[in-house]
Structure formats: C-alpha cells, structure tokens
Amino acid sequence: MPKRLFRSFFARSVHEVAPDLIGATLLVDGVGGRIVEVEAYHHTDPAAHSYRGPTDRNAVMFGPPGYLYVYRSYGIHWCMNFVCEPKGSASAVLIRALEPSEGLTTMRRRRGLSDIRLLCAGPGRVCEALRITAAHNGMALDEPPFALFARTAPVEVTAGARIGITKAADKPWRYGEKGSRFLSKPFPSKASGAI
C-alpha cells in the first residue's frame, strides 16, 4: 500500500516539495492519477499571487501548509495549488499535469474527450477532469475528498522554465517527469535534466 502524504509533507521549501510531488498520486473522490508536472511559486517571486501581500483571493496561501489554493485563470479555467512552507510564507506548487489512471470514464465524460493524453495535460484540464472549483479552495489535502500518495518507484525529474508567465519567466521552477507523454508541454532539450 502506498504511503499517504499528510500536511506535514508540505511544511518545507516549495523548491523541495515541488520535485518531490513528481510521481506522487493525487485522487479527488477516487478520480485522478500520478502527478507528472508542477511549477513552484515562492513568495519572493514576482509571478506568485502572494508577492504583493495578502488579499481575499490569495488568503489561503498565507495560511498553514497542506491546503489547496484554487483560483480562476483568465476568467476561464480553475487552477489548483498546494500551499507549502511554514504558515505565512505564502508559497505554493501549481499542479500542471497528471498521468490519468483512476476514474478514466468519469474524466472523459467531464472533459468531453477520449484521448487519455489530453485529459489532464495542463492546469485547467486537471481541474476540469477532477472537478476542482472554488468550492475546494482552503480544503486540507489530507482529508476527503483528497487522497495523496507518495511515489512508489524512483522517478527521473527534469526542471525548466515555467510556462505562460511574463514575470520571472526564466526561473527553472517547472518540474516534470522526464519523457512523460502526459506533460502539458515537452521540456526543451536544454532543460536541466535529472535532479
């Protein structure tokens, strides 16, 4: 039986948590799969929602680690982030892609497509497939409907620049499973390789 991940797992640097999430399994009401791509957002990072301080929107980021921060991207897609570091640090990991494995029929129905590779390839797609909305904002990641399990085998993790941002876009804070066909976008050949 895979080891469960609890809130204490997230009480570390976002730069430690992010690569450690690659290969972990995320389930929401039993639907989900292995995390294959994430991005780290540190509170000192101009691209982080917490950079300018607390607001009603980002309040969860300033709370304790191990909680879900959900926001709407461009007024279209929900995106989910795992809050990390000690309370008040306001750093988080954006979940960018999963390798779907549990509840495939449900995910296909929610997404309106059958191509398994596209079910969870991108943060908005992940949330649609797992039916994550603002209603999940502030929920603990180690309580229902969530279940998180540590990876059960070694994973080769690669790092590169984050996607779809303009501030601090050069920081190599995007992490993914090397060679996974479920990534939202392939890593360039110049990515930092295994870490």
N, C-alpha and C positions, 0 to 999 in steps of 0.2 A: 504494500500500500504506500503510495507516495506521501511524503511528509507535507503536512499542511503549513502554509505560511500565515503568520499572525501579524498583528500590528507592529510588534517589536522588530520585525524584519525591515520595516521602513524607517526605523529610528536611526538612520545612518546617512552619510552623504548621498545626495542624489546621484553622484557620479559612481558610487559603489552599487547602489540599488539598481540603477538602470541596466547595466550589463548583466547583473545577476538575475534579472527578470527574463532574459532571453532563454527560452526553453521551459520556463515555468508554464503551468496550465491555469487558465482563467475560465471559470464557469459562472454563468449567471442563470439561476434556476435550471441548472444542469445543461445549459447550452454554451458552447464555446470551443476552446482548443488551446494549443500551445502558442505562447507569445513569441513572435519571431522578429518584431521590430518595435523600437521605442525611441523617444527623444527625451533628453534631460533638460530641465529648465531650473536654473539656480536663481535665488532671489537677487543676486547681484547682476543678473543677466538682463540687458535691456529688452530682450524678447519675451521675458517672463511676465505673466499677468500681474505678478506681485511686485514688480520692480518699482512702481510709483507709490506703493503702500496699500493698505487695506481699503477695500470698497465692499459694497453689498455683494457684488458679483464674485469677488475672489476671496471672501471671508474664510472659506474652508481651508484655503492654502495656509492661513495664519494659525490654524488650529493644530491639534496633535497629528502625528504621522499615522499612516494606515487608514486614511479616509479617502473617499472619492470626491474629486472636484470635477464637476461637469459644466461645460459652457457651450454656447452656440457659436459656431464658426461662420462668419459672414451671413448670419441670419438664416442659414440653411441646414448645416449638419451639427449634430451633437458630437462633442469630443470628450473623452474621459482621461483623467489624470489621477495618478496615485500620489498623495501627499507624502513627502519624505522629510527627514531630518528632525531635530528637536522642535517642539511646539514654538511657533513664532518665526521659524526660519523661512517659511513660505516658499519652499522648493517642491517641485513635482515632476513626475515622469508621465509623459503623454504616451498612451498606447496607440501605436500606429498600425500594427497588423498582427493577425493570428493565423495559424495553420488550423483551419476548422477540423474538428474531429467528433464533437458531441452535438447531437441535435441538428444534423445536416438538413433534414427535411424542414424543420422549423426555420432555420436560417434561410434556406432557399425560398420559402414562402414569404418571409419578411422582406427579403431583398428583391424578390420578383425575378430571379435568375437561377440558372442551374450550374454555371461554371464555378466549381469549388474554389478555383484560384482567385476569383473576384469577390467571393463572399465577404472576406474580412481584410482586403488589401487596401488599407487607408483608414484613418481615424474615424471618419464619418461612416464608412461602411461597417467598421467594427461595431459602432454604437447601434446602427440600424439592425444588424444581424443579431445582436444581443438584446435589442430593445432597451437601450440605455437612454434615459431622458433626464430632464431637470429634476424629476421626482427622485432620482438616485443621488443627487448632489448632497454631500455630507454624510452619506452612509458609511459604516465601518466595513472594511474589506474582508474582515474575518468573521462576518456574520451573514446569515441569509439575507438576500438571495445569492450572495457571492461565495465562491469557494476558490481558493488559490492553493496550488500545489507546487512544491519545488521541482526543479527539473530532476529527472531520474537518470540521466546519462550526460556525459560531457558534451558541450556544445562549443563550436568554434564561433566566437563572436567577433564581428568586424565593426569598425567605427568610421564615421564620415560626417560631412556637413549636414546640418538639418535642412528640412525641405519647407518651402512655402513661407519663409520669413524674410524680412529685409534687414532687421537689426541683428547684429552678432551672427550673421549667417555663415561666417567662416569657421565657427567653433565646431570641432568634431564630436558633437554631443548626440549624434544619432547612432544607435547601436542596433545591430541585426544579426541574425543567424546567417553565417556565410553560406552562399549558394542556395538559400531557400527560394523556392519558386513562388512563395506566398507573400514576399515583400511588396510594399506599396510601390516601390521603385528600386531598381537594382542599385547597388553601391558602385561608384566609379572604380575602375581598376586601380586608381591611386589611393583608394581608401586604406586606412592604417593596418588592415589585416587583423589577424587573430590577436585578442587581448586576454 
